[in-house]
Structure formats: structure tokens, C-alpha cells
Amino acid sequence: MAKNSIMSSEGDRQAEALGNAVGAFFKGVWAGIKALKENKILLIVFVIITLASGVIFTFRHELAERLITEEGFHVLQILLPGCIALPVLFLYIAGANNKTSEGEFDEMFAQIKFCNKAGMPPKLIKKQAADKMVIYSFKSQGITMQEWKSKKNELEGVLDCNIVKIEPDPNTKQIIKVHTVPASVGLTTNAIWHDKLVRDKDFEIVAGEQMLGEVSFNLDKLPHALIAGVTGSGKSVILRCILWQCISKGAKAFMIDFKGGVEFAAFEDHGEVIADRESALEVLKELTREMRLRLAKFKKTGTKNLPEYNSKFPDRTLCRIVLVCDEISEMLDKTGLAKGDAAIYYEIEKELSSIARMGRAPGINMIFGTQRPDAKVLVGQIKNNLPIRISGRMTDPQASEMVLGNTKATEISGEIKGRFMYNIGSDTYEFQAYNFQDESIKRGDYQKGGMLTEDRYRGSDEAEAENEDGFDENFEYEENLLEDVPDDDYKLI
């Protein structure tokens, strides 16, 4: 009797084990089906295997006659008809490879005490491979985005990876997506510049390399930039790299450098280098006048911006204009000035404010470099209209806050030259700026188009526009650059 009872218990255990194995197999197949939806390569392989197994199964008898020449049992007698199961087996393998143990993640999150107030860690929903990147989707369990981002460094440690981006799922805030690359895929410490990097797309500028590609921004959509960083961080190098790209794309350059013009000496063949405040004010007034003439011209011709105007009137194109200042605080710092001496500073500030607010449509771009963007130097009306924010190493958290809106610039290693942070929306990313050398600057006339303030471009329309009373600075061309900018306008390529 006892023997029968033992045999019955053993049979139950075997049946349970078999049931668990069958259940695990079908769970793996289901996980494989979900993996096909997330990975196009897997889907293509699955289709090929399915078609191949179908062909083999259909012609199994013909193949057996050709391949089996000996009498008796042959392994192909099982393999040929059994190939019909290959697609299901592939799904199981794909699902097993795509599935990461939830218990493993629970253990990892426990190591860094990453959980909600009830002690519940995030739950893995899916793992998706995309080129070098792996994207984990977690049910957040009520953990805020700020908490996810504050744990970024610790998450990189337990996951043994570099986290490129943490973002909510576009369809629900309950799911958080963590974009990762292997720990072996890091930033280069020396991104070499060459002219092949210049983009064909109109005024798309590249600044450096991020872990997954180039960092680029479009001056036609994001017109002005602020580049900050302590001495030796490499801001002048990235400034010259951007300037050269603008020149090689046909822009007319104006360069302001109150350190004797040394930073832009190599560019003297390509534009005017201004080294004193009075000359700077004259140039700014000329650019403001050009901006107003262009806006009036666009209004009269029914065009909205520079690219549209040039496309409509290819025989009278206007050039893009780029104004670059290596150290904006040298030009605007009014500390300790007497009232009489301060007048020119306020005039310069006024002209810069106008261009900052209205320069996008007429194609006038400003690129400013500074060691410290002090609020007393760079007033809000100007700084708030500089949508591109790039910062090299900062030793002062407050200075980093002024540029990036956070203190991440203080985390940049001082040992690596050319390392910067930049913002896309509310996210901040690290990149290596291109190591641009002045030897890359080539002589030649690259300018495409002219200016309305030039005699050869002037006509009755322009003169009439210039003499109009009550020119409205705030009509339809003024842009509100304080709004969030879509990622596509400032992105990784």
C-alpha cells in the first residue's frame, strides 16, 4: 500500500513537472511573438525560417529520395518532417533570449534601494534591442521621473551599462523607458574634425559626438546659442568649429573678440573681426537695420523666412548672417561703470535684444561664448532667447544652473578637453566636441547671397521699407523661443 502511495506521489510530481515545462515552453513562445513586434531583424529571420521550413516539409518525400541512399533508418527521416516545428522553436529561443529575469532586476534595484514608499521596485515589462542600444521598459510603481534621473549613476552601475536617456512612455506616465548602451560603448576622448562632417542640409550644424552618434542642431529653427565653460574647457574650439561650418555653408560672418581678435585671427579672410566696443555697436546697428529691411521685404513678397524667400527669388538671394562673440561678458559687463560710460553698453544690449527676439526668420544667428553667464551681464531678454545651451566644465553649481538649468556641468571631468553637456528639452546629455584646428580653415569666397543694406541689393522697395514710420518690431515674425523645442530640431543623428 505504501509502495503504491509513493509511486502515486512520484507520478504526480512528474506530471506537475511536465505541466510546468509545457507552460514554460508556451510562455517562451509567447515572449518570442512579442519580441518579433519589437525587433524587425528577428521578424525577418522568423519569416525566412518559416518559409524555408514550409518548403522543406512540402517536398520532404522528394528530398528524402535524393538524400537517403541507404536502406534502413536514417536521421533525416525524422528531421525532414520535423522541420515544420522550426518556427515555433525559433519563437521559444527568441523569447528566452529576450526575457530578462524579473527577480534579477528586483535584486539589482534592492542593491541601490530603488523602490517606492511601499518598498516595491520597478517591474520589467519588456526589453527591446535597437542597433547598439537596449531599451528597457519598466512599470514605474509610482516612482517619479526625478527619482529615476537622480539614480542614473547607480542604475548604470548595477545594470553595467551607460544610460543614454530616461523618459516616460509617450502613451502613459506609468511606464518608464531606459535607453542604454553597453558599458564598453563610451564617449571618445578625442573627436577629430574633418570637412566631410559638414552637413548638406541647410544650416544644420554638428557640434560633436555622443555615445550613439553626432550632436547636431538646425540654426534655421534654433537661431542662437550660448556656449559656456571655464578657461581651458574648449569653448573657443567649439565656437570656431561652428563658425567655420556657417562660413563654409555660405554665411556672412561678423566676429567680436575684445581680447585683441586673437581667437578669430584665422578667420580674417572670411569676415570682419571687431575688437572694440564702438565698432561692435556700429555692426549691431547695421544688423538690426538689415533685419528690419528683410522682415519688411518678406512681408511685401509674401514669404515667411529666409529659406522661403531665397527659394522664391533665386536670382536675388540673401545671405545668412552669423554674429559670433567669444566672450560676451567682456562686451556687456557694466560693473563699476560711471553713468556716462554705461550708455554704450545699454545701446549694445538693446540691439542684441532685438536680434535675439526677431533674428530667426531673417536668418541672423548669434553664437555667444562665455566663462560665466552672470545674470547681471547677460540679461533675461537676451539669455531666454538663446535656445541652444551648451556647457563645458563648471566649478560653480550656480553657473551650471544658469546655462543648463541643473548642476551637471560640475560633473564633467577636468582631465578631458572638449567634454560638454547640452540640453534637449528637460534632458541633459554629455558629448565630446570636435577637435577643430585652424588648419581646417580654407581660403575662398563662400558667401551665398547678399545683404539689403549693400548698394547692389538696394532698390525702391528696400528704401521705402527703411523709411517707413512706425515699423512694428512685434509683427508676425517675432518668435517665442521660450517654448519647448521638439527633439527633432536639436538631436542626435
ZAKOL-39015 format. One line per field, with one value per residue (C-alpha): x, y, z; residue number from 1. Coordinates in steps of 0.05 Angstrom, whole numbers. Layout:
BEGIN
X (X|...)
Y (Y|...)
Z (Z|...)
num (NUM|...)
//
This chain:
BEGIN
X (0|56|93|32|26|99|91|29|65|123|75|41|109|128|61|69|140|116|59|108|155|99|74|144|152|88|106|172|137|90|151|182|119|124|198|181|138|197|254|249|311|280|217|255|293|228|195|255|255|180|184|244|212|148|185|225|163|124|179|204|190|228|286|286|292|351|387|374|411|419|365|342|333|363|361|333|270|256|289|254|182|203|227|155|166|226|186|157|225|254|200|217|291|278|231|282|337|292|266|304|291|246|278|346|322|289|356|393|343|348|423|413|349|308|235|171|147|115|182|161|216|200|177|207|155|198|269|279|344|356|425|475|421|378|313|283|210|192|126|147|106|95|169|176|217|261|278|295|342|374|391|421|493|473|429|487|529|480|459|532|515|515|446|434|364|308|239|165|128|91|25|28|67|64|117|189|237|311|355|422|485|538|589|642|608|632|649|712|764|785|734|775|743|744|705|666|627|595|522|488|424|416|447|446|508|546|579|609|597|551|552|504|521|532|503|470|424|390|403|342|298|342|375|421|469|503|567|597|654|715|781|811|744|747|690|732|747|674|657|707|682|611|635|673|612|570|621|630|555|553|540|569|607|617|664|671|732|755|819|852|819|867|812|787|852|849|781|801|795|722|693|702|736|714|758|728|660|646|656|614|556|561|558|499|461|475|450|387|374|386|338|282|293|288|225|193|216|187|121|117|136|90|147|157|232|300|298|229|249|313|275|223|275|338|366|367|384|401|458|451|487|524|548|599|625|680|668|601|614|672|623|565|594|574|603|636|620|602|534|563|605|547|507|542|533|458|456|492|445|385|410|427|358|324|364|354|279|270|331|306|262|310|368|411|443|483|532|559|615|626|663|605|536|524|452|479|517|470|401|340|313|376|391|319|323|385|352|416|452|520|565|635|663|639|667|607|539|504|539|518|446|448|465|434|382|418|487|510|565|602|605|647|717|770|820|784|788|728|676|609|537|477|402|345|280|288|343|418|468|544|584|655|663|702|776|775|842|853|887|817|800|809|812|758|694|639|585|519|475|480|451|396|440|490|483|478|418|383|322|260|227|283|290|215|216|275|240|172|148|123|158|127|181|130|92|84|158|174|186|173|235|217|170|194|231|216|273|277|304|363|382|430|440)
Y (0|48|29|48|114|131|113|157|216|207|206|270|305|282|305|372|380|362|413|467|451|455|520|550|529|564|626|627|622|680|721|706|731|796|800|798|860|897|874|877|834|778|784|779|717|686|696|665|605|596|598|551|500|502|488|431|400|404|370|324|260|284|306|240|201|244|248|179|128|73|24|24|80|149|210|252|211|249|316|329|325|354|418|442|456|502|568|550|530|596|635|599|614|687|694|662|709|770|755|781|753|799|770|792|864|862|842|897|950|925|937|1011|1016|1037|1027|1065|1082|1013|980|957|962|977|917|900|898|888|892|918|917|973|974|985|1007|965|997|972|988|987|995|1053|1034|1108|1126|1197|1215|1259|1198|1157|1211|1222|1147|1147|1135|1079|1046|1047|1011|954|946|951|999|1072|1104|1149|1173|1162|1182|1166|1125|1173|1138|1132|1161|1094|1065|1090|1075|1069|1074|1040|1021|971|997|984|1036|1102|1171|1182|1229|1259|1270|1291|1344|1337|1374|1312|1324|1387|1372|1381|1402|1477|1504|1440|1445|1388|1401|1334|1261|1230|1155|1138|1189|1262|1320|1369|1429|1470|1544|1556|1532|1545|1611|1629|1591|1602|1563|1567|1536|1553|1571|1510|1474|1481|1530|1572|1510|1490|1563|1564|1497|1523|1588|1551|1508|1571|1603|1541|1538|1609|1654|1724|1726|1782|1765|1803|1790|1842|1803|1835|1789|1731|1678|1695|1716|1655|1678|1748|1729|1708|1766|1827|1818|1872|1886|1950|1968|2027|1985|1929|1978|2001|1929|1913|1973|1952|1881|1908|1952|1892|1851|1903|1911|1836|1829|1885|1852|1785|1818|1851|1788|1742|1700|1680|1669|1669|1599|1611|1679|1652|1594|1641|1692|1652|1709|1757|1712|1740|1711|1681|1723|1696|1740|1706|1735|1696|1727|1762|1787|1829|1867|1873|1875|1943|1931|1994|2039|2111|2132|2168|2108|2059|2089|2050|1985|1995|2011|1947|1909|1939|1918|1848|1840|1859|1808|1755|1763|1771|1743|1673|1689|1737|1688|1726|1679|1695|1648|1672|1644|1660|1634|1652|1674|1723|1748|1819|1812|1771|1798|1754|1783|1760|1696|1670|1675|1631|1563|1524|1515|1480|1480|1456|1442|1489|1493|1533|1497|1564|1578|1509|1525|1589|1552|1483|1492|1440|1428|1373|1416|1409|1334|1340|1313|1367|1317|1310|1370|1385|1349|1386|1379|1402|1405|1374|1394|1375|1323|1337|1296|1292|1295|1304|1366|1361|1377|1433|1460|1526|1487|1465|1538|1545|1609|1625|1663|1620|1673|1657|1718|1790|1840|1891|1945|1935|1983|1927|1899|1963|1987|2027|1971|1970|2045|2051|1998|2032|2099|2072|2103|2060|1996|1943|1902|1853|1834|1762|1746|1752|1683|1658|1616|1602|1546|1474|1457|1390|1340|1333|1405|1391|1319|1260|1237)
Z (0|19|-44|-86|-48|-62|-136|-139|-108|-156|-214|-190|-185|-255|-283|-247|-274|-344|-338|-314|-372|-423|-392|-392|-465|-487|-445|-481|-548|-529|-506|-575|-611|-571|-588|-662|-654|-622|-667|-743|-752|-712|-752|-818|-793|-769|-837|-873|-826|-834|-910|-911|-864|-904|-969|-937|-906|-972|-1011|-955|-995|-1056|-1012|-975|-1040|-1062|-996|-965|-1007|-956|-933|-861|-811|-826|-782|-839|-835|-770|-786|-853|-827|-760|-793|-792|-717|-730|-729|-661|-635|-661|-624|-560|-567|-585|-525|-478|-503|-499|-430|-370|-302|-261|-199|-225|-232|-163|-134|-172|-150|-78|-80|-93|-52|-112|-96|-79|-9|-3|-18|-88|-142|-215|-256|-323|-378|-439|-466|-536|-577|-627|-661|-604|-557|-509|-485|-420|-406|-332|-295|-252|-190|-175|-174|-202|-263|-219|-175|-237|-262|-193|-192|-261|-239|-192|-245|-293|-241|-226|-299|-323|-378|-399|-396|-456|-438|-387|-410|-398|-449|-496|-483|-407|-348|-312|-357|-358|-416|-400|-463|-451|-488|-463|-414|-467|-513|-484|-507|-546|-514|-580|-635|-696|-742|-817|-870|-890|-826|-855|-867|-935|-902|-900|-836|-796|-753|-719|-652|-631|-616|-566|-548|-604|-658|-675|-638|-686|-686|-740|-739|-783|-726|-665|-684|-625|-580|-513|-502|-432|-393|-351|-383|-417|-425|-501|-513|-561|-602|-609|-624|-682|-707|-711|-743|-798|-814|-821|-867|-910|-918|-946|-885|-877|-812|-761|-704|-638|-595|-544|-530|-590|-641|-627|-625|-695|-728|-774|-799|-821|-895|-884|-846|-802|-734|-685|-625|-595|-566|-612|-675|-645|-635|-707|-732|-687|-713|-784|-769|-736|-796|-843|-800|-806|-881|-891|-849|-889|-954|-933|-915|-983|-1022|-982|-954|-882|-874|-908|-938|-967|-996|-1027|-1057|-1088|-1113|-1132|-1173|-1113|-1055|-987|-945|-876|-824|-764|-706|-661|-596|-559|-490|-485|-414|-440|-483|-434|-363|-334|-265|-236|-295|-288|-313|-373|-393|-387|-445|-500|-460|-457|-532|-547|-501|-537|-606|-583|-551|-617|-657|-603|-607|-682|-717|-734|-794|-829|-819|-769|-718|-656|-622|-555|-513|-440|-379|-333|-356|-300|-298|-288|-354|-397|-384|-386|-451|-487|-450|-453|-529|-535|-543|-555|-488|-485|-425|-413|-344|-289|-218|-192|-189|-197|-263|-288|-267|-307|-372|-366|-312|-269|-238|-286|-316|-249|-260|-324|-316|-319|-347|-414|-460|-503|-459|-457|-434|-475|-466|-505|-471|-398|-411|-408|-447|-448|-513|-538|-581|-646|-641|-692|-715|-752|-808|-829|-848|-923|-963|-1013|-1025|-994|-984|-1017|-1028|-1004|-955|-967|-936|-992|-1051|-1103|-1067|-1054|-1093|-1084|-1044|-993|-988|-978|-924|-889|-887|-863|-799|-742|-762|-717|-684|-657|-720|-744|-750|-676|-647|-577|-565|-492|-512|-512|-575|-609|-602|-678|-682|-637|-637|-645|-716)
num (1|2|3|4|5|6|7|8|9|10|11|12|13|14|15|16|17|18|19|20|21|22|23|24|25|26|27|28|29|30|31|32|33|34|35|36|37|38|39|40|41|42|43|44|45|46|47|48|49|50|51|52|53|54|55|56|57|58|59|60|61|62|63|64|65|66|67|68|69|70|71|72|73|74|75|76|77|78|79|80|81|82|83|84|85|86|87|88|89|90|91|92|93|94|95|96|97|98|99|100|101|102|103|104|105|106|107|108|109|110|111|112|113|114|115|116|117|118|119|120|121|122|123|124|125|126|127|128|129|130|131|132|133|134|135|136|137|138|139|140|141|142|143|144|145|146|147|148|149|150|151|152|153|154|155|156|157|158|159|160|161|162|163|164|165|166|167|168|169|170|171|172|173|174|175|176|177|178|179|180|181|182|183|184|185|186|187|188|189|190|191|192|193|194|195|196|197|198|199|200|201|202|203|204|205|206|207|208|209|210|211|212|213|214|215|216|217|218|219|220|221|222|223|224|225|226|227|228|229|230|231|232|233|234|235|236|237|238|239|240|241|242|243|244|245|246|247|248|249|250|251|252|253|254|255|256|257|258|259|260|261|262|263|264|265|266|267|268|269|270|271|272|273|274|275|276|277|278|279|280|281|282|283|284|285|286|287|288|289|290|291|292|293|294|295|296|297|298|299|300|301|302|303|304|305|306|307|308|309|310|311|312|313|314|315|316|317|318|319|320|321|322|323|324|325|326|327|328|329|330|331|332|333|334|335|336|337|338|339|340|341|342|343|344|345|346|347|348|349|350|351|352|353|354|355|356|357|358|359|360|361|362|363|364|365|366|367|368|369|370|371|372|373|374|375|376|377|378|379|380|381|382|383|384|385|386|387|388|389|390|391|392|393|394|395|396|397|398|399|400|401|402|403|404|405|406|407|408|409|410|411|412|413|414|415|416|417|418|419|420|421|422|423|424|425|426|427|428|429|430|431|432|433|434|435|436|437|438|439|440|441|442|443|444|445|446|447|448|449|450|451|452|453|454|455|456|457|458|459|460|461|462|463|464|465|466|467|468|469|470|471|472|473|474|475|476|477|478|479|480|481|482|483|484|485|486|487|488|489|490|491|492|493)
//
